[in-house]
Amino acid sequence: MAENRASGYGGDVREGVPCWVDAQLPDVEAGRRFYGELFGWTFEEAYGTYVWARKDDESVAALAHKTDGRMPTVWTVYFATPDAEALVRRVREAGGQVVTPPVPIDGLGTAALVADPEGAVFGLWQPGTHPGFATRHEPGTFAWAQLYARDTAAANAFYGGLFHDALFGRDAEPDFGRAPVTDLFPAEMPPHFLVHFRVEDCATALATVNRLGGRIQAGPFAASYGTVAVVTDNQGASFALLER
């Protein structure tokens, strides 16, 4: 918890720090079984169909029922902001798009979904009573967000303008990288964020993914930040496993 508070969650928000992830799934109960066994998560009802995921009784993610079958089954990363309305305006001014405007959520905070100029979707979170991750960087918790873009120079300019302090400021330790789509995916794959969860042993985690009905998309391979494998769960949501 001390690490997270120092990163700027809660009352002193450091804009641009990845602070939360959630999955939109057709079947939340199936998601609970899959991720509960893979990561050792337990679950608690939050509001509506939104379910908190906990690791060692600390909030680490959430699962939600996908209300529209046309929506993708996907993990979304949220970046912290002290002012979601102001950041949405800056996203527009920088050439991005607003998918869902800022919406207050039961006093927990304010959420918005936006897309960068290439169409990669990400979330914004203005904390209320819910600051974001209670723990991260530990096995079974968020470890990294990788943006796969067609034009990494343009992505660096866009996100560097939005989140300069979190990415490049004094004491910055960003959990956010950029890479060309073609480094890992076919050229026709649209730009997107890939949420990474830390595991103690990538090979063991991959065996569990297969046993639970998920599949391996890529890897394992060596990256600058560890050993990575890209997988999907048993409902089609992509994410990555990261062994530091």
ROPABA-206090 format. One record per residue (C-alpha): residue in three letters; z, x, y. Coordinates in steps of 0.001 Angstrom, whole numbers. Layout:
{code: ALA	w: Z	u: X	v: Y}
...
//
This chain:
{code: MET	w: 0	u: 0	v: 0}
{code: ALA	w: 756	u: 2841	v: 2430}
{code: GLU	w: -2809	u: 4100	v: 2052}
{code: ASN	w: -4264	u: 701	v: 2842}
{code: ARG	w: -2142	u: 178	v: 5929}
{code: ALA	w: -3111	u: 3597	v: 7202}
{code: SER	w: -6738	u: 2595	v: 6742}
{code: GLY	w: -6292	u: -139	v: 9304}
{code: TYR	w: -5685	u: -3407	v: 7490}
{code: GLY	w: -3348	u: -6006	v: 8858}
{code: GLY	w: -2253	u: -5821	v: 12490}
{code: ASP	w: -4268	u: -2723	v: 13409}
{code: VAL	w: -7693	u: -3356	v: 11908}
{code: ARG	w: -10095	u: -427	v: 11648}
{code: GLU	w: -13444	u: -2146	v: 11908}
{code: GLY	w: -15920	u: -1301	v: 9164}
{code: VAL	w: -13456	u: -456	v: 6391}
{code: PRO	w: -14284	u: -2257	v: 3112}
{code: CYS	w: -11290	u: -4547	v: 2753}
{code: TRP	w: -12118	u: -7199	v: 141}
{code: VAL	w: -14526	u: -8224	v: -2628}
{code: ASP	w: -15205	u: -11515	v: -4331}
{code: ALA	w: -17577	u: -12854	v: -6975}
{code: GLN	w: -19455	u: -16144	v: -6806}
{code: LEU	w: -19730	u: -17330	v: -10418}
{code: PRO	w: -21025	u: -20450	v: -12197}
{code: ASP	w: -17957	u: -20433	v: -14485}
{code: VAL	w: -14716	u: -19097	v: -13019}
{code: GLU	w: -12812	u: -19537	v: -16295}
{code: ALA	w: -15345	u: -17335	v: -18091}
{code: GLY	w: -14976	u: -14837	v: -15263}
{code: ARG	w: -11207	u: -14796	v: -15694}
{code: ARG	w: -11592	u: -13990	v: -19384}
{code: PHE	w: -14209	u: -11265	v: -18792}
{code: TYR	w: -12515	u: -9422	v: -15926}
{code: GLY	w: -9034	u: -10023	v: -17260}
{code: GLU	w: -9878	u: -8111	v: -20410}
{code: LEU	w: -12079	u: -5479	v: -18740}
{code: PHE	w: -9749	u: -4541	v: -15871}
{code: GLY	w: -6388	u: -5949	v: -16936}
{code: TRP	w: -6416	u: -8505	v: -14124}
{code: THR	w: -4174	u: -11534	v: -13958}
{code: PHE	w: -5042	u: -14544	v: -11843}
{code: GLU	w: -3458	u: -16952	v: -9406}
{code: GLU	w: -4871	u: -20098	v: -7826}
{code: ALA	w: -5556	u: -19618	v: -4121}
{code: TYR	w: -7334	u: -22564	v: -2499}
{code: GLY	w: -10097	u: -24857	v: -3685}
{code: THR	w: -11920	u: -23051	v: -6488}
{code: TYR	w: -10956	u: -19615	v: -5133}
{code: VAL	w: -8802	u: -17557	v: -7506}
{code: TRP	w: -6925	u: -14355	v: -6635}
{code: ALA	w: -7295	u: -11466	v: -9070}
{code: ARG	w: -4250	u: -9214	v: -9356}
{code: LYS	w: -3699	u: -5784	v: -10872}
{code: ASP	w: -39	u: -4903	v: -11465}
{code: ASP	w: 781	u: -7974	v: -9329}
{code: GLU	w: -1224	u: -6658	v: -6335}
{code: SER	w: -4211	u: -8581	v: -4896}
{code: VAL	w: -7432	u: -6705	v: -5660}
{code: ALA	w: -10307	u: -9245	v: -5646}
{code: ALA	w: -11173	u: -12911	v: -6017}
{code: LEU	w: -13398	u: -15153	v: -8109}
{code: ALA	w: -14947	u: -18335	v: -6745}
{code: HIS	w: -17054	u: -21159	v: -8164}
{code: LYS	w: -20661	u: -21034	v: -7031}
{code: THR	w: -21198	u: -24430	v: -5420}
{code: ASP	w: -25002	u: -24231	v: -5239}
{code: GLY	w: -26969	u: -23188	v: -8315}
{code: ARG	w: -29636	u: -21665	v: -6070}
{code: MET	w: -27151	u: -19110	v: -4769}
{code: PRO	w: -27044	u: -15712	v: -6519}
{code: THR	w: -24319	u: -14835	v: -8984}
{code: VAL	w: -23035	u: -11803	v: -7144}
{code: TRP	w: -20175	u: -9579	v: -6010}
{code: THR	w: -19811	u: -9399	v: -2213}
{code: VAL	w: -18060	u: -6671	v: -229}
{code: TYR	w: -16295	u: -7596	v: 3029}
{code: PHE	w: -15780	u: -5226	v: 5948}
{code: ALA	w: -12696	u: -5570	v: 8140}
{code: THR	w: -12999	u: -6588	v: 11776}
{code: PRO	w: -10488	u: -7617	v: 14454}
{code: ASP	w: -13025	u: -10079	v: 15900}
{code: ALA	w: -15559	u: -11702	v: 13563}
{code: GLU	w: -17322	u: -13628	v: 16350}
{code: ALA	w: -17914	u: -10461	v: 18371}
{code: LEU	w: -19105	u: -8516	v: 15334}
{code: VAL	w: -21535	u: -11284	v: 14378}
{code: ARG	w: -23062	u: -11028	v: 17845}
{code: ARG	w: -23445	u: -7273	v: 17422}
{code: VAL	w: -25071	u: -7747	v: 14008}
{code: ARG	w: -27662	u: -10048	v: 15613}
{code: GLU	w: -28252	u: -7655	v: 18507}
{code: ALA	w: -28836	u: -4808	v: 16035}
{code: GLY	w: -31508	u: -6787	v: 14175}
{code: GLY	w: -29406	u: -8343	v: 11417}
{code: GLN	w: -29069	u: -11992	v: 10467}
{code: VAL	w: -26190	u: -14441	v: 10139}
{code: VAL	w: -26038	u: -16123	v: 6724}
{code: THR	w: -22762	u: -18005	v: 7289}
{code: PRO	w: -21115	u: -17992	v: 10741}
{code: PRO	w: -17408	u: -17151	v: 11053}
{code: VAL	w: -15202	u: -19766	v: 9365}
{code: PRO	w: -11365	u: -19832	v: 9493}
{code: ILE	w: -9862	u: -20139	v: 6012}
{code: ASP	w: -6433	u: -21786	v: 5761}
{code: GLY	w: -4737	u: -19234	v: 8005}
{code: LEU	w: -5681	u: -16436	v: 5605}
{code: GLY	w: -8315	u: -15089	v: 7984}
{code: THR	w: -11857	u: -15674	v: 9178}
{code: ALA	w: -14876	u: -14957	v: 6988}
{code: ALA	w: -18571	u: -14585	v: 7737}
{code: LEU	w: -21626	u: -13538	v: 5750}
{code: VAL	w: -24358	u: -11513	v: 7430}
{code: ALA	w: -27387	u: -9445	v: 6408}
{code: ASP	w: -28689	u: -6155	v: 7688}
{code: PRO	w: -32304	u: -5826	v: 8958}
{code: GLU	w: -33575	u: -5224	v: 5402}
{code: GLY	w: -31754	u: -8288	v: 4057}
{code: ALA	w: -28756	u: -6720	v: 2278}
{code: VAL	w: -25932	u: -9283	v: 2488}
{code: PHE	w: -22327	u: -8318	v: 3222}
{code: GLY	w: -19181	u: -10070	v: 4380}
{code: LEU	w: -16954	u: -9736	v: 7428}
{code: TRP	w: -13221	u: -10407	v: 7233}
{code: GLN	w: -10928	u: -10907	v: 10218}
{code: PRO	w: -7441	u: -10810	v: 8678}
{code: GLY	w: -4877	u: -13528	v: 9172}
{code: THR	w: -2073	u: -13698	v: 6622}
{code: HIS	w: -4361	u: -12068	v: 4053}
{code: PRO	w: -5079	u: -8460	v: 5098}
{code: GLY	w: -7350	u: -7599	v: 2178}
{code: PHE	w: -6802	u: -5239	v: -740}
{code: ALA	w: -3167	u: -4686	v: -1605}
{code: THR	w: -4262	u: -1653	v: -3623}
{code: ARG	w: -7530	u: 193	v: -4210}
{code: HIS	w: -8844	u: 3448	v: -5716}
{code: GLU	w: -6713	u: 2866	v: -8833}
{code: PRO	w: -8122	u: 1967	v: -12272}
{code: GLY	w: -9131	u: -1687	v: -12278}
{code: THR	w: -9486	u: -1893	v: -8485}
{code: PHE	w: -12151	u: -1409	v: -5809}
{code: ALA	w: -13281	u: 2186	v: -5412}
{code: TRP	w: -16622	u: 2313	v: -3567}
{code: ALA	w: -19440	u: 224	v: -2044}
{code: GLN	w: -22968	u: 1612	v: -2316}
{code: LEU	w: -25809	u: 199	v: -237}
{code: TYR	w: -29216	u: 536	v: -1863}
{code: ALA	w: -31747	u: 410	v: 976}
{code: ARG	w: -35479	u: 947	v: 1385}
{code: ASP	w: -34998	u: 2925	v: 4604}
{code: THR	w: -31747	u: 4902	v: 4511}
{code: ALA	w: -32309	u: 6356	v: 7990}
{code: ALA	w: -32559	u: 2833	v: 9433}
{code: ALA	w: -29488	u: 1805	v: 7412}
{code: ASN	w: -27520	u: 4753	v: 8758}
{code: ALA	w: -28487	u: 3793	v: 12302}
{code: PHE	w: -27566	u: 123	v: 11784}
{code: TYR	w: -24199	u: 661	v: 10067}
{code: GLY	w: -23397	u: 3727	v: 12144}
{code: GLY	w: -23775	u: 1593	v: 15244}
{code: LEU	w: -21641	u: -1221	v: 13846}
{code: PHE	w: -18954	u: 851	v: 12137}
{code: HIS	w: -19096	u: 4282	v: 13765}
{code: ASP	w: -15332	u: 4871	v: 13808}
{code: ALA	w: -14814	u: 3919	v: 10150}
{code: LEU	w: -17770	u: 6006	v: 8990}
{code: PHE	w: -17706	u: 9002	v: 11312}
{code: GLY	w: -14522	u: 8862	v: 13399}
{code: ARG	w: -11500	u: 11119	v: 13227}
{code: ASP	w: -9698	u: 10834	v: 9864}
{code: ALA	w: -12494	u: 8614	v: 8496}
{code: GLU	w: -12553	u: 8454	v: 4696}
{code: PRO	w: -15322	u: 5924	v: 4102}
{code: ASP	w: -15624	u: 4045	v: 822}
{code: PHE	w: -19248	u: 3278	v: 1671}
{code: GLY	w: -22436	u: 5190	v: 812}
{code: ARG	w: -26155	u: 4661	v: 1299}
{code: ALA	w: -28996	u: 5527	v: -1104}
{code: PRO	w: -32672	u: 4588	v: -1588}
{code: VAL	w: -33265	u: 1616	v: -3882}
{code: THR	w: -35664	u: 3742	v: -5902}
{code: ASP	w: -32885	u: 6190	v: -6817}
{code: LEU	w: -31651	u: 3684	v: -9389}
{code: PHE	w: -33679	u: 458	v: -9320}
{code: PRO	w: -37357	u: -534	v: -9405}
{code: ALA	w: -39076	u: -409	v: -6004}
{code: GLU	w: -39355	u: -4223	v: -5947}
{code: MET	w: -35556	u: -4646	v: -6105}
{code: PRO	w: -34371	u: -5990	v: -2738}
{code: PRO	w: -31837	u: -3953	v: -730}
{code: HIS	w: -28284	u: -4846	v: -1722}
{code: PHE	w: -24670	u: -3712	v: -1939}
{code: LEU	w: -23220	u: -2638	v: -5274}
{code: VAL	w: -19431	u: -2926	v: -5623}
{code: HIS	w: -17799	u: -153	v: -7702}
{code: PHE	w: -14553	u: -585	v: -9624}
{code: ARG	w: -12630	u: 2446	v: -10822}
{code: VAL	w: -12050	u: 2958	v: -14543}
{code: GLU	w: -10158	u: 5656	v: -16412}
{code: ASP	w: -12947	u: 6227	v: -18939}
{code: CYS	w: -16488	u: 5026	v: -18309}
{code: ALA	w: -17588	u: 5104	v: -21964}
{code: THR	w: -14643	u: 2972	v: -23066}
{code: ALA	w: -15253	u: 482	v: -20237}
{code: LEU	w: -18950	u: 228	v: -21162}
{code: ALA	w: -18051	u: -573	v: -24751}
{code: THR	w: -15788	u: -3364	v: -23475}
{code: VAL	w: -18546	u: -4734	v: -21220}
{code: ASN	w: -20904	u: -4916	v: -24222}
{code: ARG	w: -18286	u: -6546	v: -26433}
{code: LEU	w: -17562	u: -9198	v: -23784}
{code: GLY	w: -21235	u: -10172	v: -23459}
{code: GLY	w: -22183	u: -8141	v: -20401}
{code: ARG	w: -24975	u: -5589	v: -20353}
{code: ILE	w: -25671	u: -2090	v: -19091}
{code: GLN	w: -28306	u: -1814	v: -16351}
{code: ALA	w: -28176	u: 1924	v: -15648}
{code: GLY	w: -26227	u: 5028	v: -16580}
{code: PRO	w: -23781	u: 6434	v: -17007}
{code: PHE	w: -24948	u: 9108	v: -14560}
{code: ALA	w: -23316	u: 11714	v: -12339}
{code: ALA	w: -23008	u: 10905	v: -8628}
{code: SER	w: -21341	u: 12863	v: -5844}
{code: TYR	w: -18343	u: 10537	v: -6082}
{code: GLY	w: -17957	u: 10441	v: -9889}
{code: THR	w: -19523	u: 9156	v: -13114}
{code: VAL	w: -21162	u: 5774	v: -12559}
{code: ALA	w: -22620	u: 3029	v: -14723}
{code: VAL	w: -24214	u: -151	v: -13398}
{code: VAL	w: -23540	u: -3268	v: -15460}
{code: THR	w: -23635	u: -7040	v: -15291}
{code: ASP	w: -20928	u: -9404	v: -16431}
{code: ASN	w: -21610	u: -12178	v: -18949}
{code: GLN	w: -22846	u: -14449	v: -16122}
{code: GLY	w: -25230	u: -11980	v: -14497}
{code: ALA	w: -23178	u: -10567	v: -11596}
{code: SER	w: -23913	u: -6860	v: -11113}
{code: PHE	w: -21237	u: -4272	v: -10353}
{code: ALA	w: -20573	u: -633	v: -11139}
{code: LEU	w: -17941	u: 1260	v: -13080}
{code: LEU	w: -16743	u: 4495	v: -11507}
{code: GLU	w: -14859	u: 7246	v: -13300}
{code: ARG	w: -13597	u: 9719	v: -10702}
//
